[in-house]
């Protein structure tokens, strides 16, 4: 009798576990975009000159489109100022006028915060605790603050996961929380790292997770969810990119075994192709009418998708594919070529139109950050914190290397002729010696 009771108990536990697992895998409740007055626009995005307002820069391509100062790169860079960071984060800085912002997470205090510094001398202006507690499990190469914030010029938007939910928060330039909303559920054994993007009146976030995945748009002024569409229950860690293709704005997303495009107005799926991998942790790039998408687990590879410029933005074809792994670092398109220093320290260059591999050069080290183009040079730090400066050519000729305190998981950004770089321990501002 005791054995029979034990068996019934085990069977009940298994059944209950299966039921709970099934509940977790239910698709997220979708929300469809309102019409008429309910869709009234928020204030327009207004950015000061020479800002770097979100992940991959104002044009979302990792390129500094500003007047270029001659840094005369050497192994001894001119550090204008440095600021010690409390806590850890892998997010990149953003710059709005005379202010620079980073997110960070303090494991001892279990806080997730947004920090504001002045750009001139690095003076901390304020720190706003966005969340207290609710830390999630992360991969050893991830952090609790890996999503780069975004701004519309009035608010700074952060994306943090707290207790199995993704929260988006709007904070004004004085450090006051304006609104905070739960965008939807999120479950992952490796953590969160997708950065918010800005489109028109919306802030858009991606949550590809072990549970119900989704893509959602929230109003920038109120935080109300305008639309939310479900994605497959597959974990992935990349950030979408907003681009105009065939005269139509599209949200481009890699991961979950597909490369997909969504309409930012209402979240409707415009097109999707299989590949290049089940999982990615980076951002697609655009080369004319081509979308360059890369991934690295369990498959390795890259592909280029052509969006028919004469159509409505929904007709696509895969033009070329490559086998090399580009998983966490995002590709960079420059001068008709696709560049990347991949996770394993290999410099790769392809012809953007044909996919012909133009270079494969061992750099050394491991990389999680992405290339940033400044003038005729490309910069990227390795995970040990060594900044590598290359000529922006397929040869990846080394111009300089320099090391500052801390490891290097965040990508370098430029604003006002200065380089802002966040390591695991410090925020640095570098400028030409002259």
N, C-alpha and C positions, 0 to 999 in steps of 0.2 A: 504493500500500500504506500509506504513512504517513497519507494522508487517510482511508482506510477504518479504520485503527487509531484515528485521532482521533475519527471518528464513533462507533465502538464504545465508546470511552472516555466520550464525552459522553452516549451513550445509557445506559451503565451508571450514570453519575453521576445522571442524571435519575431512573432507576428506583430507585436507592438512596435519593435524596431523597424520592421519592414513598413508598417503603416506610417510611422514618423518619417522614414526616409522618403516614402512616396509623397508625403505632404510637402517635404522640403523641395521636391523636384517639380511641384506644380508651377506652371508659368506665372510670371508676375502679372498682376491685374493691369491691363492696358488702359491708358487714358488717351482720349482723342482730342485733337486741337479744337478749341471753341471757334465759333464764327461771330462775325458782327462786332458789337461793342465789347464783348468779352475778350476779343483779340486785340484790343486797343494797344498801340505801341507804347513802349517805355521811352524815356528820354534817350536821344541818340548817344552812341559811343563817342566820347570826346577825350582824346589823348593829347597830352603836351608833346611838343616836338622832342625827337630823340628819345622816345620811350622804348622799352622792351617789355610789352604788356602781358605776355603770356608765353607758354611753352613754344619754343622754336622761333620766337620773335614776331614782330608785327605782321610780316607777310607769311608767317608759319612755315618758313623754309630753312631756318637755321643760318640765315645770312644777315649780316649787319648792313642794312641799306642806308647808310649815313655817310657823311664826310669822313674819310679815313685819315687818321693820324699815323705818323711813322713811328712805330714802337721800337724799331731797330732791335729786334728780338735777340736776347742774349741769355746766358745761364744765370744772370743776376738782374732780374726784372726790377723796375722801379715801383715799389709798393708805396702807394700814397697813404693808405691806412689799412688796418686790420682790426676786426672785432671778434672777440671770443664769443662762440655760440653756446648757449646753455641747452644741452640736449643734443639730439641727433636727427638728421634728416637728409634725404637724398634729392629733395626738390631743388630746382635751379632758382636763382633770384629773378625777380621781375623789377623793372624800374619805371616809375611814374614821375616825370619831372625831376624834382630834387629829392625824391624818396626812393629807397630800395627796400623790398619786402622779401622775407623768407618764411617758410614754415619750419617748425621744429617740434620734436617730441622729447619730453624729459621722462625717462623711465622711472627715476626715483620718485618724482612727484605724480607720475602718471597723468601728465598734462600734454595737450596738443595745442600749439600756440602759433600765432602770426606775430612776427617781429618787424618793426619799422625802424630803419636807420636813415640818417641824412646822407646824401651822396657825397657831400664835399669833404667831410672829415670823419665820417663813420659814426657819428654820435647816435646812440640809441634814442629814438624818440619815444617809443612805447612798445609794450608787449601785451597782447590780448590773449588770454586763455580761451580757446575756442571750445575745448572739451576737457573734462576731468574724468579719468578712469576709462574703462572699456577697451583697454589695449587688446589687440588681436594677435594671433600667432602669425609670424612672418618668416620668410626665407632668410637665411643668414646674410644674403646680399641685399635684402630689402630693408626698409625702415618703416616706422609708424607715420612718417611724414615724407612720402616720396612723390606725392602729386604736387606739381608746380602750380601756384595760385595763378589767377587771371584777373584782369581789371578792365572796367569799362570807362576808367577815368574818374569815377565817383566812388565806386565800391571795389573792394578786393574780395574775390570769391575763393573760398577754400573748399576742398573735398577731403573728408576724413571718414574712415570707417570706425564706428563705435558700436560694440555689442551686436555684431552681425547686421548692421544697417549702415548704408551710405548716407552721410549728412552733408548738405551743402550750406555754407554760411556766407552771408554778405556782411562785410565790415567796412565802415567808412574810413576816410583818410585820417581821422583823429583816433581811430582804434575802437570805436563803438560798434557793437554788434547790432545790425539793423534788422536782420531776420536770420532764422536758422530753420531748415526744413529737412525732413527725412525723405530722400529721393526714392528709396526702396531697399529691399533686403540685399545682403551681401555675405557670402560665405566663401572662404578660401584658406587653404593651408599655407599659402605663401604670402598672403597680405594683399595690399592694394597699392596701385601706382599710377592710375590713369588720371591725367590732368584735365580740368574743365576747359571748355572752349566757349568763346563768345560769338554769338550770331544775332544780329539785329537786337530784338528785345529779350533774347534768351541767354541763359547760361546752360550749356549742355554737358552732361556727364555720362560716362560709359561704365557699366558694371557687369563685366563678364565673369561669372563666378561658378563655384561648385554647385550652388543652388540656382534659383531662377535668375538668369541674366537679363539685363535690360539696357536700353538707351533712353535717356529722358531729358526733356527741356523744361527749365524752370524760368519764370519771369524774373528779370534782373531786379525789378523794383519791389516785388512782393514775396518772391520765392514760391509762388503758386506753381504747381506742376501743370504745364500747358499740354504736353503730350508725353506719353511713355509707351514704348513698344518693347515687347519681349524678344530676347535672343536665346540661343540654345544654352542648355545647362553645361557649358564647358568653360573651365577657367582659362583666362587669358589676361594680359596685364598691360596692353598697349594703350596709347592715347589716340583718339581720332584726329583727323585733320579736316579743316574746312577749305574747299577749293571750288573754283568755278570751272566747270567742264561742259562743253557744248552749250555755253551761254546760260548754264544753270548751276546755282550753288548746290554743292553736294557734301555730305559728311562721309568721309572715307574711313573705313574701319578694317583692320586686319584681325586675325585671330578666330578661334572656334572652327578652324579648318577652311575658312573662306576669306575672300576679300570682298567687302560689301560697300554699297553706297546708299545713303538715306537722304530723303528730302528734309532739310532743316526746318521747313515751315510746319510740317505735320508728322514727321517721323516715318513716313511711308518708305518702303524698300524700293529703290530705283533699279538696282541690279546687284548681282552677286556671281562670283566665279569661285570654283574650288581651288584651294591652295593659298599660299605656298606651304602652310604648316598648320597643325592644329592649334599651336600656341605661339604667340608673339608677345614681346614686351616693349615694342617700339612704336614709331609713327610712320605711316606711309609718306611717300614724297610724290611730287607731281613734276613731270617733264613735258610741257606742252599739253597734248591730248592723252598722255600716258600717265597711268597711276603705277608707281613703283612700290611693291609690297614685299616685305621680307619676313621670315620666321625662322624658328630654330628648335622646336620640340613638338613631337618626336622626329618630325621631318626637318631637313635642312633645305633652304632654298630661297630664291627670289623670283618674282615674276613681274612682267609689265603688261598692264591691261590698257588697251586703247579704247577710249570712249569716242564714238562716232561724232565728229564735230558737226555733221550735217543733220543729225537727228535731234531727239528730245532729251538726250543725256541718259537714255536707258539701253542703247545698243552698244555692246562691248565685245571685244575679242582679246584673247591672250596672245600677245605678240611674241614674247620670248620668255624663257625660263632659265635660271642658273641654279647650280647645286650648292654653292658655298653657304655656310651658316652665317646669317646676320640676325641675331636674336634680340638682344637688348639695345645696342646702339642703333640709332635711326640713320637711314641713308640720307645723303646730301646730294642735291642735283646742282651742278655748276658747269657752264660752258658745254652743254650737251652731253655731259657725262654723269654717271652715278658713282659717288664716292662713299666709302665706309671703312672704318677700322673696326673689325668685328670683335666679338667677345674674346677670341683667342689671340688677339694681337696681330691679325693679318690685315694689311692695307689692300683694299679691293677697289678696282675701278672698271666700270663697264660703259660701253657706248649706250647712251640712253635709248636710242631708236632701234638698235639691232641686238643689243645684249652681248655683243662681242666683248670678251674680257680683255681689257687693255693692260691690266697690271694685277699682280698678286705678289705682295712684298711683305715679308715678316718684319714686324715692328718690335715684337716682344712684349711680354706682360699680358695682363688681362684687362679688358675694357668693359665698362657698363655705360659710360657717358657717351654723348654723341658729338660728332664733328660740328664746329661752328666756323663759318667762313667770314673772314675780316680782310677786306682788300684782296691781296694776292696770296693770302695765307689761310691755312686751316689749322684749328687748334682743337685738341682733345686731351683730357687727362686720363692716365691709366688708374687702376684701382688703388695703386700704392701712392698716388698723389703726384706723380711725375707728369707735368704738362708737356705735351709734344706739340711742336709747331712745324708744319710742313709747307712747302710750296704747294699751291693749289693746282697741281699737275698730276698726271697718272703715275709719275715716278715716285711720288711721296718722298721727295728729297727733304731731309731733315734740315731745318733752319736753326732751331734751338730747342733745348730742353731745360726746364727748371722745376725745382721742387720747393713747395711751401708746406708748412705744417699741416698734417691731416691727410686722410685718404681722399681719393677722387672719384666720386660716383655722380656728382652733379655736373652738368654741362656749362661751359663758360658763356657769358652773355656780354654784349657791348652796348653802351649808351653814352652819348656825349663825348665820344673819343676816349672812353675809359673801358677797361676790362673789369667786370665783376665776376668773381669766382668763389663759390662756396665749397669748402672742403668739409670733412667730418668734424672739424674743430673750430674753424674760423670762416668769417666772410672777409674777402680781400678785395681791395680796389687797386688796380694797377693803371699806370699812365706812362706815356713816353717820357724819357728822362729830361728832354728839353722843356 
